[in-house]
Amino acid sequence: MRRNLTVLFALLSISFAFGQGKYGKYLNSKKLALSYKSVKDVDKDDYYQQFYWLVKAEQLKTYPHLKDIKPIVLYEFVKKVNPQNPTKKLDERGKELRATAELSLNQYFKNKKFENNSVLMYNLETYVDPSKGQFYTKVDPEKIKELVPKELFAFNSLNRNLGEEKTYYLWIDKKKDDLNIVDIIPNEKEDKDFYVRLKQYLPSYKFSKYVPSVKKGNKSDKTDIDYYYIMPFEQNTDNIEYKTKDFKTYILSQYRKAGNEWKGVEKPRK
């Protein structure tokens, strides 16, 4: 990840840049800002939204413990927790707030004063989410974790209105150079076979709300190398380990009743 970061960023960005709005091709806030003069009024929603996403992702990149995370990963995460709120979806008060914020933003961008400006950022946040609705979230950089180097990341966000926290998991499918938002807890409705097996061994098991540990399969075993092994956070109770290749279908690997040894459902892992 440290090597050829620019090249990796460029390669990954190819699969994300298209189909993401008129300004999705811009993945650098300064370059986007410098294109301001060519922006039409009808495109302002897309333009300022893209600038907001890029600035927030670049802010995360300044934290030392996040320096090795690819920019595209941070960018996609910011987009997930702050989805676009087009003007046509706003109520009248929201439209009024956006219009006022736009007047200020237009002046800053016309005069190329778009760096390290708290007033600009305030107006930018007001523009992209004037009602400070359900997606008005704060990201705590200290709670961003790399679960599997270069492949799986956990991000924690806080809804500043409701005080609710939510954890997102981003997985890079290296075979496809594709980034996905995934849920690493099996879906009970879609993965019924997993839950049938789980209830067979631990009928009362409940998943922990905390971030689990994740490990890759055995590199020397071609039948195991593509799996991700997931173990929920230990809470001094029953626990399990399960595996997946695609974060859609899961297989129970091991289980342990409180105070007892691990028992392999397929075969014990070393």
N, C-alpha and C positions, 0 to 999 in steps of 0.2 A: 504493500500500500504506500510505502514511503517512496518507492521508485516509480519513476514515470507517471507521477500523479496526474499531470496535465493530459497525457495520452489516454490514461484510463478514464479520466473525466470525459474526454471528447468521445471515446468509443461508447461509453455508457449513455451519454446524453443523446446519441442518435436515436435510441429506442424510446426516449421520453419526450423529445422536443416537439415532435409532430403531433397534431391533434390536441394541443393544449392551449388553444386560443391564439389570437393573432400574433402575440409576442412571445409565444413559447420557445421560439428559436433563440431568444436572448437568455443566457445563463450567467450573465455578469451584470450587476446593477449599474455600474458606471457606463457600460456600453449602451445599456437600455436608456439611461438618463440622457445620454448624448444624442439619442434619436428623437428627442422630444419634439423638435420643430416639425417633424413629418407626421405627427400624430393628429388625427382628425377628432373632432369633438365626440363623434359617435363611437370612437374606439377608446375613450378615456377609461371606461370601466376595466377593460382588459389591460390597458397600459399600467395604471396605478396598482392594480391587483398583482400583476407580474413583478413590478418593482418592489412591492411589499414582501412578496414571497422571497425574492432574491436577497433583500436586505436582512431579513430575519435569518435566513440560512447562513449568510455570511457572518452575522453576529455570532451564531453558534460555533462557527469554524474558528473563531478567535480564542476559544477556550482551549488551554493546553491539552487537556485529556481527550479532546475531540479532534485534534489536529490530523490524526490518521484516518478519520472517517471520510470517505469520498464525498465531495460536495453535492453530488447528485442525490445521495442518501438523505442528507440534511434538507435539501430542497424539497424532495418528495414528502418528507415528514411534515415540513411546514405547510405544504399544500393540503395535507390530510387533516391537520388540526385546525386549519384556517381556510375552509373552502370558500370559493367566490360567492359574493352576495350581490348579484346584478341589481342595478337601480330599479328595474321594473318589478322586483320582488319586495321593495321597501314600502313601508307605509308613508304617509305624507310627511310626518316628522322626520323620518329617516332620510327622505329625499331632500328635505330642507337642510339637514345637517351635512349631507354629502355635498350639496351645492356650495355651502359656505366653506367647507374644507377644500373644495376644488379651487375656489378663488385664491386661497392662500398657496396651495400647491402649484398652481399655474405660475404664480410670481416667482417662486423659488426655482422652478425648473427653467423658466425663461431666462433667469439670471445665473443659471448653473450653480446654484447654492443648494446642493443636494447631499452633502457629506457632513456627518457628525453634527446634525442640527436637531435639537430636541423638539423645536416648534414644528419643523417639517414632519418629524416622526409622529407627533401628536395628531397633526392633521391627516397624515397618511392612515393612521389607525382609525381615525374618525371616518375617513372616506371608505375604507374597505369594510368597516363594520359599524356604521353610525348608531345602530340601536344597541350595540354591545350585547348581542343576543346569545344564543346557545353555543356559538362557536368562538366566543370571546375567551380565548385561552392563553395561559402563560406556560411556557416551557422552562423547566428547571434543568439547565445543562448538567448539573451535578448528578441528575438522575438518569442520564442517558448511558446505557451500558452496551458494550460489545459482547454479546453472548458467545458467538462463534466468529473468530477473526475474519474480517472481510466479507462475511456472509449473513450474519443474523444480529440485529440490534433491537434493544428495547428502549422505548421512549416514554417518559411520563409527562402528562400534561394536566394542568389545573384549570377548570372553568372558574374564572374569577367572579362570575355572578352567582353561581350555584354552590361554589366551594367543593365541586366534585372532581375527583382525580380519575384519570383513565390511562391505561398503559397500552401503547401501540407496539406491534412487532413488525419490523421491516426485514424482509428476506430477499437476498440477491441470488437469483437462480443463475449460477455462473455458466451453466451450459447454454442458456439463452440470452445472457446479458440482460436479464429482465429483473425489475424490482417490484416486489409485491407487498401489500399490507396483508399480514396473515394473523390468524388466531391460533395460538399454539395449544389451546385446550380443545380437545375433540368436540365437535358439535353433536349433541345427543340425538338430534332428529336425523342428521345426515350420516352419522357413523354409528349405526345401531349395533353392528357386530362388535365394535370395541366395547360398548357399554354392557352387552350381554356377557362378554368375557370378564370385564371388570367386576360386575355384580356377582359373578360366579365365585370369585376369590375374596372380594371385599365388598359385601353388600351395602355397607353404610358409608363408603368412601366419599369424601367431599374434596373438591379441588381447592388448593390454597389460592388466595387472592394475590400473593406475592410473586415476584418474578422468579421463575424456575432456573435451574442450571441446565445447560444444553451442551452436548458433546457430539462430535462427529464419530462415525463408525470406524472400525478397524481398517486402516489404510492398506494393510497387507492381505485383506480378505475382499476379493472382488464382489462377493455377495453382500458385503456389509458396508463397504466404503461410502455408498451414496446415502446412507441413513443418518438421521439426526436423532440422538437419544435425549429424551427430555425427562427430567426428574423434578417434580414440584418441590417447592420450598419445604424443608423439614419443620414439622410442628410437634415433634415428639408423639406422633400418633401413627396410624397406618400410612404407608406411602407406596408409591408405584414408580416404575420407569416404563416409558413407552417410546416408540420410534415412528418416524415418518420419513418419506422421501420428498413429499410435495406439500406438506402442511395442510393436506385435505383429508387423507386417509391415514389412520393411526393403528398401530399394532401394540398390544400390551406385551412388554418384554419381561419385566420382573415385578414382584410385589413383596411387601413385608408387613406383617402384622406388628403392632406396637410391641417392642421388647423382644421380637423374634428375629431370626436371620432372614436374609433375602432369599426368595425362591424364584427360580426361573420358570416362566411360562413356556418359553421355547427352549432356551438353553441359557445357563448362567453366563453373564458377561465377565470377562477378566478385567 
